[in-house]
Structure formats: structure tokens, C-alpha cells
């Protein structure tokens, strides 16, 4: 499948769960024919139960509903929770579910990390927001800062076609030779244009990264990248620095209060290299940053599920929307500028790891890891991920106890 730039779309930025969940649940309530939903994390908490109820009601009124969850990100949904959905006719699948070893999840790599909803082939949602209460501000200091988009228009058909071709499960096979897909050119730039792009382990294994590289090469005035897990490959890191060195204002927003401490350690190993090239680095301080967005100049934007780290760029299944639209670019720019002014601390030389043999050794190792990881990972022993469908079962009378909302273990999303 190959997607192209589509014109005439209506695109809305959604910030955090406060805007995202009502928009998704409202669209589900209005669905008449088919709902396809896939996500990395679905927790059995207040948000998870709202999604459960919305999908259950849709299935009960005759809407075809298909769900795909990642077996690593969503391992703990109860049989009752899933059984109510499958009993109503929901097609419920897990991507690569694997048994635990000594209580630990074993499918660490090749995750299904996309967050997509398509409803009736007329409206779609793409972004980085999972279905869990920690995407709402009232969750507390650990609530995540994140983004998604709601889109109507011709690009929705591309997203739907992608789902129909991939959701039923064409098995991923190990190939010794793989054709590289060239990024789609926007030959007639305009307004309300959108391009759906994804990363898989076949022909599209570096599409998202290559769109970032092309954006950086084309930038003339300003680039803002806000990304939760920043530890990109060497060529992307080099391109970010080179863009700043030729006079473009390049602002990088990373986690200052990360949900995983190792995130800050990894990113800070790269600070000296980027700062010397003129990149302005900001650490977001209000709460954990979970966004995966970027903008360039007055028109270009991307919003999606892809982090800029080895997992997203080399292993996970990801999806982003590339947008060419002045109004949408302005909306995201205003949002990010507000965050930069109110909630970020700009990195200076005092925050860079001090020069020492140990820090120099760590930096050299990090750079060599970044340079060679994409090639090395292709040779790692890899199973063939599978889709496992949950079969419907009869609900017993004892399965009517009050709904519990257990805590779920934190997962890097």
C-alpha cells in the first residue's frame, strides 16, 4: 500500500485526555457501520471503562467493532472486561501476546505502538494518547502532556485502507532483502493537506524518520520538536544539529520530569553535541511529556505515535500524520510557545554533564550505539509477531459484580 498527499481535509488538534477522550467517545456514539480502534495501552481504569462502555453500546446497536491492543502494553485486562465486549460481537485481538517469565513480560521489542481510531470511513484519530487515566490533569503530578488529531476528509480513506490491509494480520516475515520506500513528495503545496505515514518491519521501516530528515533539510526559519523519548539515530541527530548550524531556529523540547529516569540520562548525553551546534534545548517541567509532535516554518506539522528513540525508529509499529496547513501549524506553534514560556527550563552549559573521562566514555558509547543500532537490530534474533483473537465466551451470572478499577503497572508508552 502507498499513500499520497490528500487535499481538502478538516484537521483538529486535540491536547491531552480532556480534549481527546470526549472527541473519540462522541464519534463512537455516532458510529453507524464500522469502528476500528488500535492502541498500545488500554487500562481497566475510569477512562478504560468509558471506552469499554462506548464500544459495547456501539456493538449492541449493530456496529461492527474491531480492536487491536499490544500484548506488552495492555497485558492485564480482566476476562470479564474483555468477555463483555467479545460477547457483544467485538472482534478483539492482541498483537504478539507472550507468556510471562517469572512474572515479567517477555515481548520487549517489536511492539504495536500505534494509536488510531477510524469510524465509518469518515473520521479518524491519530496521535500518541492511550486509554488510561494518567492522560487527565486530575490524575496528579504524573499526568501526561500529549497530543492527537481528529481528521475528516480524503486522508481518512488512506487510514482505513491501511487498517483493512493490516488489522486482520498479514504475518510479518523475516526478509534478507527489503525495498526502501521513498518518502512521498508534496509537489503542489497548499492548505488542509495531509499524508498518512507509518513504520513497519518491511518496506516502510524508516518512513517516519525520513520525513523528519526531509523536513530538517527544507527548514528555512524555525523547527520545534517536542518528543517524549529522545535518543534518535545518528543521522537524525546530525541533521538536527546541521539545521541549527545553518541559521534555522531549532528548539527541542524533551522531558524534564520523566516517567522513566533513564530517559533524562540518555537525552542529556546528547546535550553538549546539540548545544555546540546552536540547538536550543528545553526541559518540560510541569509533568511527564508524552507528546510526539514537530513543526517547521509556517505549514509543516507532524503528530503521531512515534518517539525519536531506537524502539520507535527501528522496532515498533508506528503511525504519524504529516500535515501541510498554515492554520494548523499556527495552532500547534501557539501551544508549544506557551509551553516553552511557562513550563520549560532552557538548558545551558551548567546542565550539561561535566567533562570527565567517565562522561566522555559514556558519550562515545552512546554515539556509537546511535550510529550502529538500526543496522545491528536487523540481525537480532526475532520471532514473527502474531495476532491472537480473543474468542467470545458466555457470561456467567456471577460475572455481574461491581466493576473494579485496579491499578496498572507503568509502561513506557
ABEGO torsion letter per residue (X at the ends): XBBBBBBGBBBBBBBEAAAAAAAAAAAAAABAABBBBBBABBBBBAAAAAAAAAAAAAAAAGBBBBBBBBAAABAABBAAAAAAAAAAGBBBBBBGBBBBBGGBBABABGBBABBBBBBGGABBBBEABBBBAAABAAAEAABBBBBBBBBBEAAAAAAAAAAAAAAAGBBBBBBABBBBBBBBBBABBBBGBBBBBBBBABAAAAAAAAAAAAAAAABAABBBBBBABBBBBAAAAAAAAAAAAAGBBBBBBBBABBABAAAAAAAAAAAAAAAAAGBBBBBBAABBBABBBBBBEAABBBBBABBBBAAAAAABBBBBBBBBBAAAAAAAAAAAAAAAAAABBBBBAAABBBBBAAAAAAAAAAAAAAAAAAAAAAABBBBBBBBBBBBBBBBBAAAABBBBBBBBBBBBX
